[in-house]
Amino acid sequence: MKQTRFRRCGFIRTLFTRKIKSVRMNPHLPESGCVPLFLAALLVAGTLTSCGGSGGSESHAEPAAGHGDESGHTEEAARTTIAAKIAQDAGIRVAPAAAGVIADEHEVQGLLTPVEGRVAKAMARFPGPIRSLRADVGDRVRAGQPLAVIESNLSLTAYTVSAPISGMVLSRGASVGAVAGEGMALYEIADLSQLWVDLHIFGADAQHIAAGVPVLVTRMSDGVTAQTVLERVLPGTATASQSTVARATIENKDGLWRPGSAVKARVTVDRQPAALVVPLSALQTAVEEDAVYVREGEVYTARPVKIGRRDAERAEIVSGLKAGEQVVVQQSFLVKADIEKSTAAHEH
């Protein structure tokens, strides 16, 4: 009887234990965070107490009845029962297994650079002392906007230097009072509304990458992504890294893609159909086998599967699963933990 009560609400205990551990391991949690945690503990304690009584439990786990095969071995399908409300609150989500596409993808590194032809310099036309400078690095300027006033040594009159293009000031190479030489660059301005992404491809990967394939670029600072297409593979080799350079262009709508920044990119060189795929988040390891968890009603059963091809997001299922079966695609580790805990209780 005691063992039966232990198995009841095993999922609640599992979820609560994981929450406690996550709080204990978080040194940044403010003291005020302990108050809702204490209240949650009281609530769970009350729930577990009610589960230990004679009433029915909302979630319990149990192994399926064993059956013998032709070789005389006994097999048991590990499973658990989780009430719909508990599963919903825990974030457990399911989706039907279905056909999909497996991509042949290459992970590469890259560097952001201004687009050639969108960088210009505001230059002194005649030599003379600089009387004023009207922009600083980081300022946005428009084409024709006055940037500097210089007194010409030739005519002894002042003339204005204007911005040649609209964009952002990248550098300022002068100071008030200094003498500007003829052709001296006072400002460098760039239109950063678009940027080049120069991707460095190493070794044999360069043979598989060609212009026209899709590229997903990821900003390292915050994980924001931009989808684009590879425009060209440059004919030369980067001297320092001995890599092949492939180039794409991205839109810089938020202005946070910065020239000189390193980025990650995923280049998709091929896409092949697969009869049955699941997200990688659905996969777990159960008894040293790849497995997914299939839901039927409120019962979740561990299903060993054979995996074929995979990419960064999904895996092909070769056997062990049928199209249309409801597979846990989010929080599958919670279902696994509940089954393992109940199995351990059953063995003891």
C-alpha positions in Angstrom: 0.0 0.0 0.0 2.9 2.3 0.9 4.5 1.6 -2.5 1.3 2.4 -4.3 1.0 5.7 -2.6 4.6 6.5 -3.6 3.9 5.9 -7.3 0.8 8.2 -7.2 1.5 11.8 -8.2 5.1 10.8 -9.1 5.0 13.3 -11.9 4.2 16.1 -9.5 7.0 15.1 -7.2 9.4 15.0 -10.2 8.4 18.4 -11.5 8.6 20.0 -8.0 12.0 18.4 -7.2 13.4 19.8 -10.5 12.1 23.3 -9.6 13.6 23.1 -6.1 17.0 22.1 -7.6 16.9 24.9 -10.1 16.3 27.4 -7.4 19.0 26.1 -5.1 21.5 26.2 -8.0 20.6 29.8 -8.9 22.8 32.2 -6.9 21.1 35.2 -8.5 17.6 34.4 -7.1 16.5 37.3 -4.8 15.3 36.4 -1.3 11.8 37.5 -2.3 11.8 34.6 -4.8 11.6 32.2 -1.8 8.1 33.4 -0.8 6.3 32.0 -3.9 8.5 28.9 -3.7 7.4 28.4 -0.1 3.8 28.8 -1.1 4.3 26.4 -4.0 5.8 23.9 -1.5 2.7 24.1 0.7 0.5 23.6 -2.3 2.4 20.6 -3.6 2.6 19.1 -0.1 -1.2 19.4 0.2 -1.6 17.8 -3.3 0.7 14.9 -2.4 -1.2 14.4 0.9 -4.5 14.1 -0.9 -2.9 11.8 -3.4 -1.8 9.5 -0.6 -5.4 9.0 0.6 -8.1 6.8 -0.7 -9.1 9.2 -3.5 -7.9 8.8 -7.2 -4.6 10.5 -8.3 -4.4 12.9 -11.2 -1.0 11.5 -12.3 0.6 8.2 -11.7 3.2 6.0 -13.5 3.3 2.3 -14.0 5.0 -0.2 -16.2 2.8 -2.1 -18.6 2.1 -5.8 -18.0 4.9 -8.0 -19.4 4.4 -10.4 -22.2 6.7 -13.1 -23.5 8.1 -13.2 -27.0 9.0 -16.2 -29.1 12.6 -16.3 -27.7 11.3 -16.5 -24.1 12.2 -13.0 -23.1 9.9 -10.7 -21.2 9.3 -7.2 -22.5 7.7 -4.3 -20.7 6.7 -1.0 -22.3 7.5 1.8 -19.8 4.7 4.2 -19.5 3.1 6.7 -17.2 -0.3 8.4 -16.8 -0.4 12.2 -16.6 -3.6 14.1 -16.2 -4.3 16.6 -19.0 -4.3 19.6 -16.7 -1.0 18.6 -15.1 0.6 18.0 -18.5 -0.7 21.4 -19.8 0.7 23.3 -16.8 4.1 21.5 -17.1 4.4 22.6 -20.7 4.2 19.1 -22.2 3.2 19.4 -25.8 2.6 16.8 -28.5 2.5 16.8 -32.3 1.7 14.1 -34.8 4.6 12.3 -36.4 4.6 13.2 -40.1 6.6 13.4 -43.3 9.2 16.2 -43.5 12.5 17.3 -45.0 16.0 16.6 -43.8 18.5 19.3 -44.7 22.2 18.9 -45.5 23.6 21.9 -43.6 27.0 23.3 -42.9 27.8 25.4 -39.9 30.3 28.2 -40.6 31.7 31.4 -39.1 31.6 34.8 -40.8 32.4 38.5 -40.5 30.1 41.5 -41.2 31.6 44.2 -43.5 30.1 47.3 -45.2 28.9 46.8 -48.7 31.4 48.1 -51.3 30.2 51.3 -52.9 28.3 52.3 -49.8 31.3 53.7 -48.0 32.6 57.3 -48.8 35.0 59.8 -47.4 34.4 63.6 -46.9 37.7 65.2 -48.0 39.3 68.6 -47.9 39.5 70.2 -51.3 42.2 72.8 -50.5 44.8 73.0 -47.7 44.1 75.2 -44.7 43.2 75.4 -41.0 40.1 73.6 -39.9 37.7 76.1 -38.3 34.9 73.7 -37.2 33.7 70.1 -37.3 30.0 69.3 -37.0 29.7 65.5 -36.6 31.2 62.8 -34.4 31.7 59.1 -34.8 28.3 57.3 -34.6 26.3 60.3 -35.9 23.8 59.7 -38.7 24.2 62.3 -41.5 22.4 62.9 -44.8 23.9 63.6 -48.2 24.8 67.3 -48.5 24.9 68.0 -44.8 27.7 70.4 -43.8 30.4 68.5 -41.8 33.4 70.9 -41.6 34.5 74.4 -42.4 38.1 75.0 -43.6 39.8 78.3 -44.3 41.7 77.9 -47.6 45.3 79.0 -47.7 44.9 79.7 -51.4 42.0 82.1 -51.4 42.0 83.0 -47.7 38.2 82.3 -47.7 36.3 79.6 -45.8 34.7 76.7 -47.6 32.4 73.9 -46.4 32.9 70.2 -46.7 29.6 68.3 -47.0 28.7 64.6 -46.5 29.0 62.8 -49.9 26.3 60.1 -48.9 23.8 59.5 -46.3 24.8 57.1 -43.5 26.7 56.8 -40.3 30.0 58.4 -39.4 32.5 55.5 -39.0 35.6 57.6 -38.3 36.8 61.2 -37.9 40.3 61.9 -39.0 40.7 65.6 -38.1 40.4 68.1 -35.2 39.5 71.7 -35.0 42.6 73.9 -35.3 44.6 71.4 -37.2 45.7 72.1 -40.8 44.1 70.0 -43.4 46.1 69.0 -46.4 44.6 68.9 -49.9 42.7 65.6 -50.3 42.8 64.9 -46.5 40.0 62.5 -45.4 38.1 64.3 -42.6 35.3 61.7 -42.2 34.5 58.2 -43.3 30.7 57.6 -43.8 29.0 54.3 -44.5 25.4 53.4 -45.5 24.8 50.4 -43.1 21.2 49.6 -44.1 22.7 46.5 -45.8 25.9 44.6 -44.9 27.9 41.9 -46.5 28.4 38.6 -44.6 31.7 37.0 -45.6 31.6 33.4 -44.6 34.8 31.4 -44.3 34.5 27.8 -45.7 37.2 25.3 -44.9 38.4 22.2 -46.6 36.1 19.9 -48.5 33.0 21.9 -47.5 33.9 24.5 -50.1 33.2 21.9 -52.9 29.6 21.6 -51.8 28.7 25.3 -51.4 27.6 27.3 -54.4 25.7 30.6 -55.1 22.0 30.5 -54.7 21.7 28.3 -51.6 19.8 29.6 -48.5 21.8 30.9 -45.5 20.6 31.5 -41.9 22.9 34.1 -40.2 22.9 34.3 -36.4 24.0 37.4 -34.4 26.2 36.2 -31.6 25.3 39.0 -29.2 21.6 38.2 -28.8 20.8 35.2 -31.1 18.8 37.2 -33.6 18.7 35.5 -37.0 18.5 36.8 -40.6 17.6 34.6 -43.6 19.4 35.4 -46.8 20.8 33.7 -50.0 24.4 33.1 -50.8 25.3 35.5 -53.6 28.8 34.3 -54.7 31.8 32.3 -53.8 34.9 34.5 -54.2 37.7 33.2 -56.4 40.6 33.8 -54.1 41.5 32.4 -50.7 41.8 34.3 -47.4 45.5 34.5 -46.8 45.5 34.3 -43.0 43.0 31.5 -42.6 43.4 29.7 -46.0 39.7 29.5 -46.3 37.3 30.0 -49.2 35.1 33.1 -48.8 31.4 32.9 -49.7 29.4 36.2 -49.6 25.8 37.0 -48.8 24.0 40.3 -48.0 21.7 40.9 -45.1 19.3 43.7 -44.2 20.3 45.8 -41.2 16.8 47.1 -40.2 17.4 47.4 -36.5 21.0 48.8 -36.9 22.4 46.2 -34.5 24.3 44.2 -37.1 27.6 46.0 -36.8 30.6 45.9 -39.3 33.5 43.9 -37.9 31.3 41.6 -35.8 31.6 37.8 -36.0 28.5 35.8 -36.8 27.5 32.2 -37.2 25.8 30.9 -40.3 24.0 27.7 -41.4 24.3 27.0 -45.1 21.8 24.6 -46.5 23.3 22.9 -49.6 20.5 20.2 -50.1 17.1 19.2 -48.8 15.8 15.6 -49.0 12.3 14.4 -48.2 11.8 11.9 -45.4 8.7 9.7 -44.8 8.6 10.3 -41.0 10.4 13.0 -38.9 10.2 14.4 -35.4 11.9 17.4 -33.8 15.2 16.8 -32.0 13.4 17.9 -28.8 11.3 14.8 -29.0 14.3 12.4 -28.7 15.5 10.9 -25.4 17.6 7.9 -24.4 15.8 5.1 -22.6 17.7 2.0 -21.5 20.5 2.9 -23.9 18.1 3.2 -26.8 16.9 6.2 -28.8 13.2 6.7 -27.8 10.3 9.0 -28.2 7.2 9.3 -25.9 3.8 8.6 -27.5 0.6 9.9 -25.9 -2.7 8.0 -26.1 -5.3 9.7 -24.0 -3.5 10.5 -20.8 -1.0 7.6 -21.1 2.5 8.3 -22.2 4.5 5.3 -23.5 8.2 5.1 -24.2 8.7 4.0 -27.8 12.2 2.8 -28.9 12.9 4.1 -32.4 15.6 3.8 -35.0 17.0 7.1 -36.3 18.2 7.7 -39.8 19.4 11.1 -41.1 19.2 14.2 -39.0 19.9 17.9 -39.2 20.0 20.8 -36.8 16.3 20.7 -36.1 14.8 17.3 -36.8 15.5 13.6 -37.2 14.3 10.9 -39.6 12.5 8.0 -37.9 13.3 4.7 -39.8 11.3 2.4 -37.6 9.4 2.2 -34.3 6.8 4.9 -35.0 3.8 5.4 -37.3 2.6 8.5 -39.0 -0.1 10.3 -37.1 1.0 9.1 -33.6 1.0 11.8 -31.0 4.6 12.4 -30.0 5.8 14.5 -27.1 7.8 17.4 -28.7 8.3 19.7 -25.7 9.3 18.8 -22.2 9.9 15.1 -23.1 12.5 14.9 -20.4 9.8 15.4 -17.8 7.9 12.4 -19.1 11.1 10.4 -19.1 11.9 11.4 -15.5 8.4 10.4 -14.3 8.7 7.0 -16.0 12.1 6.4 -14.5 11.1 7.4 -11.0 8.0 5.2 -11.1 10.0 2.2 -12.4 12.6 2.6 -9.6 9.7 2.7 -7.1 8.2 -0.4 -8.6 11.5 -2.3 -8.5 11.8 -1.6 -4.8 
